[in-house]
Structures are given as C-alpha cells and as structure tokens.
C-alpha cells in the first residue's frame, strides 16, 4: 500500500496500491467524497499507465491540478519505486 499527501487540492491523503502494474484499493481522505469514490471504482484494476494517461493534467477550479491529477503523480512515484525495487533484486 502507498500513501501520498497531495498538494494544492482538497484531499489530504491518497491511499492506493499498484500490483502487477494495475491500480487497486484507491481511497481519498477529504475532497469531493462522491466523485472520488466513483473514480476509485472506475479505475479499480486498470493499468496504472492507462490511469495516468487518462487523468493526468485534469484541473480543478483553475488550481493547475486536481485530486485525480495528484493521483497520477502518486502513481508515477509508485511505479518508479517498484522499478527501483525490481532493479535492486536483479542486481
């Protein structure tokens, strides 16, 4: 499980997992509760790269980011983290 503290949005925390390259168990603390629960259900099991390509750059109220855009940043970090772990095991 990963935890990510977003910036510039209403959500205070994003919890999620990436298993075998797919997004699972996304939950937001704070933010637009109904919308974020719906998005979490829609992206459940989707490839992380696909979620990033769909949601990256989404803007909320002219903030230059959104809860879903912050999720894409969190997913990128998780993918990088897993890549480092895989590389370390290979060496």
Secondary structure, DSSP 8 states (H G I E B T S, - for coil): -EEE--SSSS--EEEEEEETTEEEEEEEESS-HHHHHHHHHHHTT-BHHHHHHHHTT--STTSS--HHHHHHHHHHHHHHHHHHHHHHHH-
